Amino acid sequence: MFQNKVSLISHRGGSRENIENTIEAFENSVKLGANILEMDVYLTLDKKIVVVHDHNLERICGVDEYVSDLNFD
């Protein structure tokens, strides 16, 4: 028999409750009942994977640089 199931998706880990894309935000979202965590991932210049919503860092830290143009450090 078909069951209707609602999925609760947490965008950026619930960016209105915590700093977006942090472990704390994702843990809080799961605690509140989210069963899907939406996140964006990018590679840095030195091939490190980072979780960040924007490919450019201007909005979140005031640096007009692209994640892919920077080393992780």
C-alpha positions as CSV (number, residue, x, y, z in Angstrom):
1,M,0.0,0.0,0.0
2,F,1.2,3.5,-0.8
3,Q,2.1,5.7,2.1
4,N,2.2,9.4,2.1
5,K,5.3,10.7,3.7
6,V,6.4,14.3,4.2
7,S,10.1,15.1,4.0
8,L,11.5,18.0,6.0
9,I,14.4,19.6,4.2
10,S,16.8,21.8,6.0
11,H,18.2,24.5,3.7
12,R,21.8,25.2,4.6
13,G,21.2,23.5,8.0
14,G,18.4,25.9,9.0
15,S,20.3,29.1,8.3
16,R,17.8,31.3,10.3
17,E,18.4,29.4,13.5
18,N,22.2,28.9,13.3
19,I,25.2,30.0,11.3
20,E,24.6,28.3,7.9
21,N,26.3,25.1,6.9
22,T,27.9,24.4,10.3
23,I,27.8,21.1,12.2
24,E,25.7,22.9,14.9
25,A,23.2,23.9,12.3
26,F,22.9,20.4,10.8
27,E,22.7,18.8,14.2
28,N,20.0,21.2,15.3
29,S,18.0,20.6,12.1
30,V,18.1,16.8,12.7
31,K,17.0,17.4,16.3
32,L,14.1,19.4,15.0
33,G,13.0,16.6,12.7
34,A,14.7,17.2,9.4
35,N,15.4,14.1,7.4
36,I,17.2,15.8,4.5
37,L,20.1,18.3,4.8
38,E,20.6,20.5,1.8
39,M,24.1,21.8,1.3
40,D,26.4,23.0,-1.5
41,V,29.9,21.8,-1.8
42,Y,32.9,23.2,-3.6
43,L,36.5,22.3,-4.3
44,T,39.2,24.7,-3.2
45,L,42.2,25.3,-5.5
46,D,44.2,22.7,-3.5
47,K,41.3,20.2,-4.0
48,K,39.8,20.4,-0.5
49,I,36.0,19.9,-0.2
50,V,34.2,22.7,1.6
51,V,30.6,23.2,2.5
52,V,29.5,26.7,1.6
53,H,26.3,28.0,-0.1
54,D,27.9,30.6,-2.3
55,H,30.8,30.1,-4.8
56,N,31.9,33.6,-3.9
57,L,32.8,34.6,-0.3
58,E,31.6,38.2,-0.5
59,R,28.2,37.6,1.2
60,I,29.4,35.4,4.1
61,C,32.7,37.0,5.0
62,G,33.2,40.1,2.9
63,V,35.9,38.7,0.7
64,D,35.3,39.1,-3.1
65,E,37.0,35.8,-3.9
66,Y,35.8,32.5,-5.4
67,V,36.2,29.4,-3.3
68,S,37.8,27.6,-6.3
69,D,40.5,30.2,-6.6
70,L,41.7,29.9,-3.0
71,N,43.6,27.2,-1.1
72,F,41.9,25.8,2.0
73,D,44.2,27.5,4.5
